[in-house]
């Protein structure tokens, strides 16, 4: 059973940066397209970014394009999300999962951006 553990969230001022990590156990990430998702209060969980398992191709939601960067370290079985130029509307709980959201969700990591 795969377990995902997200970390790196926190409280940051608008314009600041955070780097999120997603560590997996129970399954290797090296052959899986991985994604980051987020859920703001009262809203549905939404796609943020994904990275393919081969070639490292990336996709981003329009709302974060140019500000967020997804990356992976297969040796560490970890996926990252570098978030720059944060905005108040980026406030949410951030989760990782395989890109089709088929694995059990982790607890997520809270990101709060103060304006």
C-alpha positions as CSV (number, residue, x, y, z in Angstrom):
1,X,0.0,0.0,0.0
2,X,1.5,3.3,-1.1
3,X,1.7,6.1,1.5
4,X,2.3,9.7,0.6
5,X,3.6,12.3,3.0
6,X,3.5,15.9,2.0
7,X,5.6,18.5,3.9
8,X,7.1,22.0,3.5
9,X,4.0,24.1,3.9
10,X,3.7,27.1,6.1
11,X,2.7,30.8,6.5
12,X,4.3,33.1,4.0
13,X,3.7,36.7,2.8
14,X,2.5,37.4,-0.7
15,X,5.5,37.4,-3.0
16,X,7.3,34.8,-1.0
17,X,8.4,31.3,-1.8
18,X,7.9,27.8,-0.4
19,X,9.2,24.4,-1.5
20,X,6.9,21.4,-0.9
21,X,8.0,17.8,-0.8
22,X,6.1,14.6,-1.3
23,X,7.7,11.4,-0.1
24,X,6.3,8.0,-1.0
25,X,6.7,4.7,0.7
26,X,5.4,1.3,-0.3
27,X,5.9,2.0,-4.0
28,X,8.5,3.5,-6.3
29,X,7.6,6.7,-8.0
30,X,10.1,6.3,-10.8
31,X,7.5,4.8,-13.3
32,X,4.6,7.0,-12.4
33,X,3.4,10.4,-13.6
34,X,3.0,12.4,-10.4
35,X,0.9,15.4,-9.7
36,X,0.3,18.1,-7.1
37,X,-3.2,19.1,-6.3
38,X,-4.7,21.7,-3.9
39,X,-7.9,22.3,-2.0
40,X,-8.9,25.7,-0.7
41,X,-11.7,26.0,1.9
42,X,-15.1,25.5,0.4
43,X,-13.7,24.5,-3.0
44,X,-13.0,21.3,-4.8
45,X,-9.6,19.8,-5.0
46,X,-7.9,21.0,-8.2
47,X,-4.9,20.1,-10.3
48,X,-1.8,22.2,-9.9
49,X,1.0,20.5,-11.8
50,X,2.3,17.1,-13.0
51,X,5.5,15.6,-14.1
52,X,5.8,12.5,-16.3
53,X,7.9,9.5,-15.2
54,X,9.8,9.4,-18.4
55,X,11.4,12.5,-19.9
56,X,10.2,14.7,-17.1
57,X,7.5,16.5,-19.2
58,X,5.6,18.9,-17.0
59,X,2.1,20.4,-17.1
60,X,0.8,23.3,-15.0
61,X,-2.5,24.9,-14.3
62,X,-2.8,28.3,-15.9
63,X,-3.1,29.9,-12.4
64,X,0.4,28.8,-11.4
65,X,2.2,28.7,-14.7
66,X,5.5,30.7,-14.6
67,X,5.4,30.7,-10.8
68,X,5.5,27.1,-9.7
69,X,8.0,24.4,-10.8
70,X,7.4,20.6,-10.3
71,X,10.4,18.3,-10.1
72,X,11.3,14.8,-9.0
73,X,14.1,12.9,-7.5
74,X,13.5,9.2,-8.3
75,X,16.5,8.1,-6.2
76,X,14.8,9.7,-3.2
77,X,11.3,8.6,-4.3
78,X,10.3,12.2,-3.8
79,X,8.4,14.9,-5.8
80,X,8.8,18.6,-5.2
81,X,6.8,21.7,-5.9
82,X,8.8,25.0,-5.8
83,X,6.3,27.9,-5.4
84,X,7.5,31.4,-6.1
85,X,5.7,34.7,-6.2
86,X,3.0,33.3,-4.0
87,X,-0.4,35.0,-3.9
88,X,-3.2,35.0,-1.4
89,X,-5.3,32.8,-3.8
90,X,-2.6,30.1,-3.5
91,X,-3.8,29.5,0.1
92,X,-4.9,25.8,0.3
93,X,-4.0,22.4,1.5
94,X,-1.6,20.9,-1.0
95,X,-1.5,17.1,-1.9
96,X,0.4,14.9,-4.2
97,X,-0.8,11.8,-5.9
98,X,-0.3,9.9,-9.1
99,X,-1.8,12.0,-11.9
100,X,-5.1,10.1,-12.1
101,X,-5.5,10.5,-8.3
102,X,-5.8,6.7,-7.9
103,X,-3.7,6.3,-4.7
104,X,-4.8,7.0,-1.2
105,X,-4.5,10.6,-0.3
106,X,-1.9,11.8,2.3
107,X,-2.7,14.4,4.9
108,X,-1.6,17.2,2.8
109,X,0.4,20.3,3.8
110,X,-1.2,23.7,4.5
111,X,0.0,26.7,2.6
112,X,-1.2,30.1,3.8
113,X,-0.3,33.2,2.0
114,X,-1.0,36.5,3.7
115,X,-1.7,39.6,1.7
